[in-house]
């Protein structure tokens, strides 16, 4: 099987949609010889926002402490292989194809898209003989496909409203799902990157699970070395707590070098469009994430032109309310999938203009001669990284199915 054939093989799995539950994962991992037990010390990271950044920070801190680290994250921006990183390097095509072959032979074709990728990641990482694996929850936590592991420590960065149709329409219901990754007798790191009213819900859930809760408060966040954005300092505080729970020394200087693609990622000339000083890419795709992005812009004294596309199933008015006051103009567009909201409808909500695609939107935004912010969807950010940075891009588009 070639890498292109693997991508083509994964596309039909999207027909299953999102099916939460652990029975299918336990069954296939058993047939594969339980690779989930061969991942070294595991850190499990969930939460509504900040999961990916926290994973990247934990990995950087653990590597600085001399550990061989693997990460599994989702979604990817432009290349499926981004999801599996081993010792700082994106997994190679031969390695992911080999792992996929084993999963397919064990019955993987009957799994959902995310279940297949999770099994592939566990097989590949087990073969790489790492010291530490940092796993990002895909959706929720309690019934997420990653929740088949026995982590040394689990982190929930915080909770806010998102994916209500699946996780529940109240903050308490969402918190209960996120807290499903707590394990009895193990540290439970409760971050400060969510809504404040969700914190006592997470603390209560940790006690019910028999976990040992460690709450990240203002003092812990204030002690973090400078990183861009208050929300990233909150993520960094949770990452530091997780690394300490692993019994590793904290080399805080490693945080300064962490670069998480598509999360307040700054691109300057010559990659930025002509006449544009810089482009900021940020995948803020729900109201709470948009509020954090707006606060980061204010902290940095930025007032960019916003190029935005969102999925039609998101809380779009909440995103508009957060970002509209933080930008000088708005160009609404779409990413190249059916889930994208119509640009004209989105432009009307913002009181901005519309463009049919990202290239046209960037050209329209560049006429303002100011910095450009590309936000609202990680799918749009992925397209921007391909267009502006020539980022590694798959020969065919393969994405997660909509979470409905």
Secondary structure, DSSP 8 states (H G I E B T S, - for coil): --HHHHHHHHHGGGGG-----SHHHHHHHHHTT-GGGSSSEEEEEE-SSSHHHHHHHHHHHHHHTT--EEEE-S--SS-GGGGEEETTEE--HHHHHHHHHHHHHTTGGGS-HHHHHHHHHHHHHHHTT-SEEEEE-SSSSTTSTTTTS--SEEEE----S--HHHH-SSHHHHHHHHGGG--TTSEEEE-SSS-GGGHHHHHHHHHHHT-EEEE--HHHHHTS---SSHHHHHHHHHHHHHHHHTT----GGGGGG---TTSSEEEETTTS-TT-SEEEEE---SHHHHHHHHHHHHHHT---EEEE--BTTS-HHHHHHHHGGG-SEEEE---SSTTB--HHHHHHHHT-EE-SSHHHHHHHHHTT-S-EEEES-HHHHHHHHHHHH-----SS--------
